Amino acid sequence: MDNRRLTLLGRLAIVACFPYLTLKLLWVLGCDIGVLDTHRIGRATWITANVLTFFLDAVAAVVAHTLTRPAGLRTPAWLLAFPLWMASGLLIPLLTGLAGGSVTALVTGAPNPLSTDGFLAPWVFGVVYGGFTVEAITLLGAFGLYAHQRWGGLLRRPLDALPDTGTRALQRIFLLPAALLLAAAGAVHLLWGAGSTLGVGAAEVATRTVISSASEWAAGLLSLTGGAGLLLLVLPGLLPRLRVRTALFLAWSGSAAAFACGGCLWLGQAVADGLSPGASAVREGLPGLLGALEFCAGLVVLCAGSFALGELTAATRATPASEGRHPAPPTAGTPERSAFRASRPATRECANADDR
């Protein structure tokens, strides 16, 4: 049943990518379908942005296809986990901010910038964000099923049953400050979403809309949950009976959102400034500082999570998974080799050599 669901979700995710990929390809080739103001953005910048976003969505389609294949369980974990972590960080805050802003505009009567922007035709937003919605549900749903097939024994454990790895103390030294940074960033984003002008210039305040305010709320809540998830993972004694998958989901989604939508945006602006002397793409003051801190916090979580996954799967391989029981010694009439073979199914939890 899980395999059929995984295959269905993965194929739906691939189909959901096609409208966006087609639109981007047309724009790169010079067909400005759906673009109302072709002079707002320079041609080189327009093509570069579309090539980059086409590549990102194409990677998502390839990953979705890999999840549906039997060979996907033998694929090195980092090859799938990293792009899916980035996809989570881009899709979850985008869709929550969009949905929250659209509902707020509908209820309050505030102008919705998606329908009054004047740059793109309204149907373009329907195609793009409709595809993103289906892609987020199906791609992340498929990855959830895949993760339980590959690391289910680890994810279902309570936090206090996690194996004590060799670098747990060192990871705690780095992840505790990262959790505090995420919590602080979340608090600042919530203040901005509530209308505060703390550290924000007047020009930026003037451009705020219901969508941008809802996006700040989404970023703030995700950062706070990410910090809470990290604290639960590095200090399992706080809620020892909580499942690993719950704390990991919080840390995964919150850190990914901070890194992808905050840190990588800041990095892209910094690179653009470096390549274009005289430009000022990087946000100044507190917004720029916050972007840099989110990038650092996300990078720390990414590195520590990679090491932790490798160590935990190795520790799980090294010990039997049957609640601490050890294989029974061979009896007088049973060859030792047979007893060893009989105990092997209980030690296969996360036992792939590629799980690292």
C-alpha positions as CSV (number, residue, x, y, z in Angstrom):
1,M,0.0,0.0,0.0
2,D,2.8,2.4,0.9
3,N,4.6,1.7,-2.4
4,R,1.5,2.4,-4.4
5,R,0.9,5.7,-2.5
6,L,4.5,6.7,-2.9
7,T,4.4,6.0,-6.7
8,L,1.2,7.9,-7.1
9,L,2.4,10.9,-5.1
10,G,5.7,11.0,-6.9
11,R,4.1,10.9,-10.4
12,L,1.6,13.6,-9.4
13,A,4.5,15.8,-8.3
14,I,6.2,15.3,-11.7
15,V,3.1,16.3,-13.5
16,A,2.7,19.4,-11.2
17,C,6.1,20.6,-12.3
18,F,5.3,20.6,-16.0
19,P,3.2,23.9,-16.2
20,Y,5.9,25.9,-14.4
21,L,8.7,24.3,-16.4
22,T,6.9,25.0,-19.7
23,L,6.3,28.7,-18.7
24,K,9.9,29.2,-17.7
25,L,11.2,27.6,-20.9
26,L,9.0,29.9,-23.0
27,W,10.3,32.9,-21.2
28,V,13.9,31.9,-21.6
29,L,13.3,31.4,-25.3
30,G,12.0,34.9,-25.7
31,C,8.2,34.2,-25.7
32,D,6.9,36.7,-23.1
33,I,3.5,35.0,-22.7
34,G,1.7,36.4,-19.7
35,V,4.2,39.2,-19.1
36,L,2.4,42.6,-19.2
37,D,5.4,44.9,-18.5
38,T,8.5,43.6,-20.4
39,H,10.6,46.6,-19.5
40,R,10.4,46.4,-15.7
41,I,13.4,43.9,-15.5
42,G,16.5,43.9,-17.7
43,R,16.7,41.1,-20.2
44,A,19.9,39.5,-18.8
45,T,18.5,39.5,-15.3
46,W,15.2,38.1,-16.5
47,I,16.8,35.2,-18.4
48,T,19.2,34.4,-15.6
49,A,16.4,34.3,-13.0
50,N,14.2,32.1,-15.2
51,V,17.1,29.7,-16.0
52,L,17.9,29.3,-12.3
53,T,14.2,28.7,-11.3
54,F,13.8,26.3,-14.2
55,F,16.8,24.3,-13.0
56,L,15.4,24.2,-9.4
57,D,12.0,22.9,-10.4
58,A,13.7,20.4,-12.8
59,V,15.7,19.0,-9.9
60,A,12.4,18.6,-7.9
61,A,11.0,16.6,-10.8
62,V,14.0,14.4,-11.0
63,V,14.0,13.8,-7.2
64,A,10.2,13.0,-7.3
65,H,11.0,10.4,-10.1
66,T,13.8,8.9,-8.0
67,L,11.5,8.5,-5.0
68,T,9.2,6.3,-7.0
69,R,11.9,3.9,-8.3
70,P,13.1,0.8,-6.4
71,A,16.6,2.0,-6.8
72,G,15.7,5.1,-4.8
73,L,16.2,3.2,-1.5
74,R,19.8,2.6,-2.6
75,T,20.5,6.2,-3.6
76,P,22.9,8.0,-1.2
77,A,20.8,9.8,1.3
78,W,22.4,13.2,0.9
79,L,21.5,13.2,-2.8
80,L,17.8,13.2,-1.9
81,A,17.8,14.8,1.5
82,F,19.5,18.1,0.5
83,P,17.3,19.0,-2.4
84,L,14.1,18.0,-0.5
85,W,15.3,20.1,2.5
86,M,15.7,23.0,0.2
87,A,12.3,22.3,-1.5
88,S,10.7,22.3,2.0
89,G,12.3,25.6,2.8
90,L,11.0,27.2,-0.4
91,L,7.6,25.7,-0.8
92,I,6.3,25.7,2.8
93,P,6.8,29.4,3.6
94,L,5.8,30.4,0.1
95,L,2.5,28.6,0.2
96,T,1.6,29.5,3.8
97,G,2.4,33.2,3.2
98,L,0.5,33.2,0.0
99,A,-2.6,31.5,1.5
100,G,-2.5,33.7,4.6
101,G,-2.2,36.9,2.7
102,S,-4.9,36.0,0.1
103,V,-7.4,35.1,2.9
104,T,-6.5,38.3,4.8
105,A,-7.1,40.3,1.6
106,L,-10.4,38.6,1.0
107,V,-11.7,39.1,4.5
108,T,-10.5,42.7,5.1
109,G,-10.9,44.0,1.5
110,A,-7.2,45.0,1.3
111,P,-5.7,45.1,-2.2
112,N,-4.1,41.8,-3.2
113,P,-0.8,42.5,-5.1
114,L,-1.2,39.3,-7.0
115,S,-4.2,40.8,-8.9
116,T,-3.0,44.4,-9.1
117,D,0.7,44.0,-9.7
118,G,0.7,44.9,-13.4
119,F,3.8,42.9,-14.2
120,L,2.3,39.5,-14.9
121,A,-1.2,38.5,-16.0
122,P,-3.4,37.2,-13.2
123,W,-3.6,33.7,-14.8
124,V,0.1,33.3,-14.5
125,F,-0.1,33.4,-10.7
126,G,-2.8,30.8,-10.9
127,V,-0.7,28.5,-13.0
128,V,2.5,29.0,-10.9
129,Y,1.1,28.9,-7.4
130,G,-1.5,26.2,-8.2
131,G,1.3,24.0,-9.5
132,F,3.4,24.8,-6.4
133,T,0.5,23.8,-4.1
134,V,0.1,20.4,-5.7
135,E,3.9,20.0,-5.9
136,A,4.4,20.8,-2.2
137,I,1.7,18.3,-1.1
138,T,2.7,15.5,-3.4
139,L,6.5,15.8,-3.3
140,L,6.8,16.3,0.5
141,G,4.1,13.6,1.0
142,A,6.1,11.2,-1.1
143,F,9.3,12.0,0.8
144,G,7.5,11.3,4.1
145,L,6.5,7.8,2.9
146,Y,10.0,7.2,1.5
147,A,11.7,8.3,4.8
148,H,9.5,5.9,6.8
149,Q,10.5,3.1,4.4
150,R,14.2,3.8,4.7
151,W,14.6,5.2,8.3
152,G,11.2,4.2,9.8
153,G,12.7,2.4,12.8
154,L,14.7,5.4,13.7
155,L,11.9,7.9,13.2
156,R,9.4,6.0,15.3
157,R,11.7,5.9,18.4
158,P,11.2,8.1,21.4
159,L,13.8,10.8,21.8
160,D,15.3,9.2,24.9
161,A,16.0,6.0,22.8
162,L,18.3,7.7,20.3
163,P,21.7,6.0,20.3
164,D,24.4,8.1,22.0
165,T,26.8,8.9,19.1
166,G,30.4,10.0,19.4
167,T,29.8,13.7,18.4
168,R,26.5,14.3,20.3
169,A,28.2,16.7,22.7
170,L,30.0,18.6,19.9
171,Q,26.8,18.8,17.9
172,R,25.0,20.3,21.0
173,I,27.7,23.0,21.2
174,F,26.8,24.2,17.6
175,L,23.1,23.5,17.5
176,L,22.1,25.2,20.7
177,P,23.3,28.6,19.4
178,A,21.6,27.8,16.0
179,A,18.3,27.1,17.8
180,L,18.6,30.4,19.7
181,L,19.3,32.3,16.4
182,L,16.3,30.7,14.8
183,A,14.1,31.7,17.8
184,A,15.4,35.3,17.7
185,A,14.9,35.5,13.9
186,G,11.4,34.2,14.4
187,A,10.6,36.8,17.0
188,V,11.8,39.6,14.7
189,H,9.8,38.3,11.7
190,L,6.7,38.2,13.9
191,L,7.2,41.8,14.9
192,W,7.5,42.8,11.3
193,G,4.4,40.8,10.4
194,A,2.5,42.6,13.1
195,G,3.4,46.0,11.6
196,S,6.6,46.9,13.6
197,T,9.2,49.1,11.8
198,L,12.1,47.9,13.9
199,G,15.3,48.3,11.9
200,V,13.3,48.7,8.6
201,G,13.8,51.8,6.4
202,A,10.8,54.0,5.4
203,A,11.1,52.9,1.7
204,E,10.7,49.3,2.7
205,V,7.8,50.0,5.0
206,A,6.0,51.7,2.1
207,T,6.1,48.6,0.0
208,R,4.4,46.3,2.6
209,T,1.3,44.4,1.5
210,V,-1.0,41.8,3.0
211,I,1.1,39.1,1.2
212,S,4.4,40.4,2.6
213,S,3.0,40.7,6.1
214,A,1.6,37.1,6.0
215,S,5.0,35.9,4.7
216,E,6.7,37.5,7.7
217,W,4.2,35.7,10.0
218,A,4.9,32.4,8.2
219,A,8.7,32.9,8.4
220,G,8.4,33.8,12.1
221,L,6.3,30.8,13.1
222,L,8.5,28.5,11.1
223,S,11.7,29.8,12.6
224,L,10.3,29.4,16.1
225,T,9.2,25.9,15.5
226,G,12.6,25.1,14.0
227,G,14.3,26.3,17.1
228,A,12.0,24.3,19.3
229,G,12.6,21.2,17.2
230,L,16.4,21.6,17.5
231,L,16.2,22.0,21.2
232,L,14.2,18.8,21.5
233,L,16.7,16.9,19.4
234,V,19.8,18.0,21.2
235,L,18.2,18.0,24.7
236,P,16.0,14.9,24.5
237,G,15.4,14.9,28.2
238,L,12.9,17.8,27.8
239,L,10.3,15.5,26.2
240,P,11.8,12.1,26.4
241,R,8.7,10.2,25.1
242,L,8.2,12.4,22.1
243,R,8.8,10.6,18.7
244,V,11.9,11.5,16.8
245,R,9.8,12.2,13.7
246,T,7.9,15.0,15.4
247,A,11.0,16.9,16.7
248,L,12.8,16.2,13.4
249,F,9.8,17.6,11.3
250,L,9.8,20.8,13.3
251,A,13.6,21.3,13.1
252,W,13.6,20.3,9.4
253,S,10.9,22.7,8.2
254,G,12.0,25.6,10.4
255,S,15.7,25.5,9.6
256,A,15.0,24.9,5.9
257,A,12.7,27.9,5.6
258,A,15.2,30.1,7.4
259,F,18.1,28.9,5.1
260,A,16.2,28.9,1.8
261,C,14.0,31.9,2.0
262,G,16.1,34.0,4.3
263,G,19.8,33.0,4.1
264,C,20.0,32.1,0.4
265,L,18.1,35.2,-0.6
266,W,20.6,37.3,1.4
267,L,23.5,35.4,-0.2
268,G,22.1,35.9,-3.7
269,Q,21.8,39.6,-3.1
270,A,25.3,39.8,-1.7
271,V,26.7,38.0,-4.8
272,A,24.7,40.4,-7.1
273,D,26.3,43.3,-5.2
274,G,29.7,41.8,-5.7
275,L,29.2,41.3,-9.5
276,S,27.6,44.7,-10.1
277,P,29.7,47.5,-8.6
278,G,27.5,50.4,-7.4
279,A,24.4,48.2,-7.0
280,S,22.8,47.9,-3.6
281,A,20.7,44.7,-3.7
282,V,21.5,43.6,-0.1
283,R,19.0,44.9,2.4
284,E,20.7,47.2,4.9
285,G,20.4,47.4,8.7
286,L,18.6,44.7,10.7
287,P,17.1,42.9,7.6
288,G,20.5,42.4,6.1
289,L,22.0,41.2,9.4
290,L,19.0,38.8,9.9
291,G,19.5,37.3,6.5
292,A,23.2,36.6,7.2
293,L,22.4,35.0,10.6
294,E,19.7,32.9,9.1
295,F,22.2,31.7,6.5
296,C,24.7,30.8,9.2
297,A,22.1,29.0,11.3
298,G,20.8,27.0,8.4
299,L,24.3,26.0,7.3
300,V,25.1,24.8,10.9
301,V,21.9,22.7,11.0
302,L,22.7,21.3,7.5
303,C,26.2,20.2,8.5
304,A,25.2,18.8,11.9
305,G,22.2,17.0,10.5
306,S,24.3,15.3,7.9
307,F,26.8,14.0,10.5
308,A,24.0,13.0,12.9
309,L,22.2,11.0,10.2
310,G,25.4,9.1,9.3
311,E,26.2,8.4,12.9
312,L,22.6,7.4,13.9
313,T,22.2,4.9,11.0
314,A,25.7,3.5,11.8
315,A,24.8,3.1,15.4
316,T,21.5,1.5,14.6
317,R,23.3,-1.0,12.3
318,A,25.7,-1.9,15.0
319,T,23.0,-2.8,17.6
320,P,20.0,-5.1,17.2
321,A,16.8,-3.1,16.7
322,S,14.6,-5.4,18.8
323,E,14.3,-3.2,21.9
324,G,17.7,-4.0,23.2
325,R,17.4,-7.8,22.9
326,H,20.5,-9.7,21.7
327,P,20.4,-12.7,19.4
328,A,20.2,-15.9,21.4
329,P,23.3,-18.1,21.5
330,P,23.2,-21.1,19.2
331,T,22.0,-24.3,20.7
332,A,23.9,-27.6,20.6
333,G,22.0,-28.9,17.6
334,T,22.0,-25.6,15.7
335,P,25.0,-24.4,13.7
336,E,26.3,-21.0,14.7
337,R,26.0,-19.8,11.1
338,S,22.2,-20.6,11.1
339,A,21.7,-18.7,14.4
340,F,23.5,-15.7,12.9
341,R,21.3,-15.8,9.8
342,A,18.2,-16.0,11.9
343,S,19.2,-12.9,13.8
344,R,19.8,-10.8,10.7
345,P,16.3,-9.6,10.0
346,A,16.2,-7.9,13.4
347,T,19.4,-5.9,12.6
348,R,18.3,-4.6,9.2
349,E,16.8,-1.4,10.6
350,C,18.5,1.4,8.5
351,A,21.1,-1.1,7.5
352,N,21.9,0.2,4.0
353,A,25.5,1.1,3.5
354,D,24.2,4.1,1.5
355,D,22.1,5.5,4.5
356,R,25.0,7.7,5.4
